[in-house]
Amino acid sequence: MNHATGSVATPSAGLLGSWNRIADALSALINHASLALVDRVAIGAIFFLSGRTKVDGLLSVNESAVTLFREEYKLPLLPPEWAAHLAAYAEHLFPILLVLGLCTRLSALALLGMTAVIQIFVYPDAWPTHLSWAGLLLYLAARGAGPLSLDRATGIK
């Protein structure tokens, strides 16, 4: 017993205290700046690489992308030619903006909308993947790009 505080020291209290010190150190090391940067690059790469499969050269939408939207994706309300172009351009523009940390919240929300469309209309059974994308995008939409970004340099929140 600690006579000064009246508390009883237990082995688990020592273990808990050690664990809490480790958690505090991790929180200091893995802060918003590092999380936002890693999230921006990770989710940006996923969408950008997907966008690259839809184009030839710089941004020429290929026929296989249109065929994919016509035969497999079959989005309602949009002709497959439009959908293929919109997806290819969005999968290039928004990831680049995310990696740069420019208009991060808007870009994250746009890709979150795209994720919702994919989940609802294209691959409803792929919810674990889409949920992981949503987690990264929601973090960026809520918290922003962080200090290592063009948003911060230009005063954008």
LOMARBA-487227 format. One record per residue (C-alpha): residue in three letters; x, y, z. Coordinates in Angstrom, 3 decimals, decimal comma. Each point is the difference from the previous one (the first is absolute). Layout:
<nodes>
> Ala	X	Y	Z
...
</nodes>
This chain:
<nodes>
> Met	0,000	0,000	0,000
> Asn	1,176	3,485	-0,812
> His	-0,437	1,859	3,309
> Ala	0,251	3,420	-1,641
> Thr	-2,913	-0,587	-2,388
> Gly	-1,844	-2,814	1,747
> Ser	0,006	-2,054	-3,220
> Val	1,004	-3,586	-0,350
> Ala	2,730	-0,694	-2,551
> Thr	-0,802	-3,048	-2,082
> Pro	2,017	-1,698	-2,721
> Ser	-2,744	0,819	-2,480
> Ala	0,204	3,717	0,868
> Gly	3,684	-0,056	-0,900
> Leu	-0,757	-1,777	-3,268
> Leu	-2,841	2,415	-0,731
> Gly	2,248	2,973	0,719
> Ser	2,682	-1,378	-2,317
> Trp	-2,535	-0,629	-2,734
> Asn	-1,431	3,521	0,373
> Arg	3,499	1,525	-0,295
> Ile	0,573	-2,001	-3,205
> Ala	-3,396	1,145	-1,324
> Asp	0,880	3,623	0,786
> Ala	3,323	-0,356	-1,811
> Leu	-1,748	-1,502	-3,036
> Ser	-2,547	2,821	0,027
> Ala	2,809	2,551	-0,066
> Leu	1,858	-1,851	-2,757
> Ile	-3,011	-0,873	-2,154
> Asn	-1,784	3,319	-0,024
> His	-2,485	1,597	-2,411
> Ala	2,799	1,211	-2,283
> Ser	1,341	-3,496	-0,585
> Leu	-3,426	-1,683	-0,154
> Ala	-1,359	2,506	-2,503
> Leu	3,064	-0,289	-2,232
> Val	-0,064	-3,808	0,003
> Asp	-3,779	-0,041	-0,570
> Arg	0,248	2,471	-2,892
> Val	2,699	-2,021	-1,769
> Ala	-1,605	-3,399	0,704
> Ile	-3,520	0,771	-1,198
> Gly	1,328	2,197	-2,787
> Ala	2,083	-2,894	-1,342
> Ile	-2,974	-2,376	0,044
> Phe	-2,179	2,297	-2,092
> Phe	2,772	1,313	-2,258
> Leu	1,164	-3,501	-0,948
> Ser	-3,600	-0,961	-0,724
> Gly	-0,314	3,063	-2,213
> Arg	3,153	-0,952	-1,929
> Thr	-1,659	-3,277	-1,060
> Lys	-2,736	1,989	-1,736
> Val	2,241	2,110	-2,235
> Asp	2,638	-0,268	-2,684
> Gly	2,737	2,606	-0,021
> Leu	-0,654	2,996	2,192
> Leu	-3,812	0,102	0,169
> Ser	-1,476	-1,711	-3,051
> Val	-2,798	-2,220	1,322
> Asn	0,429	-3,444	-1,539
> Glu	-2,696	-2,211	-1,482
> Ser	0,452	-2,640	2,683
> Ala	-1,067	2,550	2,629
> Val	-3,150	0,821	-1,958
> Thr	-0,689	-3,724	-0,456
> Leu	0,467	-0,529	3,740
> Phe	-2,582	2,675	0,770
> Arg	-2,348	-1,350	-2,686
> Glu	0,162	-3,716	0,896
> Glu	1,049	-0,330	3,649
> Tyr	-0,584	3,234	1,910
> Lys	-3,305	0,997	-1,677
> Leu	-0,543	3,185	2,004
> Pro	-3,535	1,363	-0,075
> Leu	-0,714	3,433	-1,476
> Leu	3,382	0,390	-1,764
> Pro	0,929	-1,269	-3,440
> Pro	3,095	-2,258	0,234
> Glu	2,068	2,402	-2,139
> Trp	-0,640	2,867	2,416
> Ala	0,503	-2,149	3,079
> Ala	3,343	-1,311	-1,282
> His	1,248	3,511	-0,723
> Leu	-1,229	1,452	3,290
> Ala	1,516	-2,851	2,012
> Ala	3,339	0,149	-1,827
> Tyr	0,323	3,764	0,438
> Ala	-1,139	-0,065	3,643
> Glu	2,434	-2,835	0,774
> His	2,826	2,177	-1,308
> Leu	-0,951	3,460	1,256
> Phe	-1,102	-0,677	3,578
> Pro	2,895	-2,321	0,937
> Ile	2,527	2,525	-1,295
> Leu	-1,680	2,719	2,056
> Leu	0,015	-2,297	3,054
> Val	3,702	-0,797	-0,278
> Leu	0,782	3,703	-0,354
> Gly	-2,327	0,762	2,884
> Leu	-1,908	2,520	-2,106
> Cys	-3,802	0,223	0,358
> Thr	0,339	-3,097	2,138
> Arg	-3,432	0,006	1,620
> Leu	-1,761	0,502	-3,349
> Ser	2,108	-2,710	-1,655
> Ala	-0,606	-2,437	2,861
> Leu	-3,753	0,618	-0,192
> Ala	0,015	-0,492	-3,789
> Leu	1,824	-3,330	0,342
> Leu	-2,290	-0,966	2,868
> Gly	-2,951	0,583	-2,343
> Met	1,691	-2,130	-2,637
> Thr	0,574	-2,710	2,604
> Ala	-3,695	0,081	0,910
> Val	-0,998	-0,387	-3,657
> Ile	2,385	-2,943	-0,406
> Gln	-1,327	-1,602	3,186
> Ile	-3,686	0,478	-0,813
> Phe	-0,100	-0,625	-3,752
> Val	3,108	-1,938	-1,008
> Tyr	1,499	-2,227	2,715
> Pro	-2,363	-0,184	2,987
> Asp	1,816	-3,044	1,408
> Ala	3,299	1,888	0,198
> Trp	-1,076	1,988	3,056
> Pro	3,128	-0,811	2,082
> Thr	2,217	1,622	-2,634
> His	-2,342	2,933	-0,481
> Leu	-0,328	0,493	3,749
> Ser	3,791	0,253	0,308
> Trp	0,044	2,599	-2,792
> Ala	-2,843	1,871	1,701
> Gly	1,911	0,017	3,289
> Leu	3,002	1,692	-1,599
> Leu	-2,163	2,446	-1,958
> Leu	-2,191	0,888	2,982
> Tyr	3,091	0,743	2,079
> Leu	1,283	2,384	-2,689
> Ala	-3,406	1,621	-0,506
> Ala	-0,380	0,579	3,729
> Arg	3,554	0,922	0,997
> Gly	1,427	1,446	-3,224
> Ala	3,382	-0,456	-1,642
> Gly	2,158	0,858	2,983
> Pro	2,988	2,319	0,219
> Leu	1,978	-1,737	-2,779
> Ser	-2,288	1,220	-2,771
> Leu	-0,733	2,727	-2,493
> Asp	-3,284	0,565	1,815
> Arg	1,941	1,144	3,056
> Ala	2,399	2,079	-2,107
> Thr	-2,909	1,800	-1,691
> Gly	-2,156	0,374	3,111
> Ile	-2,696	-2,480	-1,094
> Lys	-1,608	-1,908	2,859
</nodes>
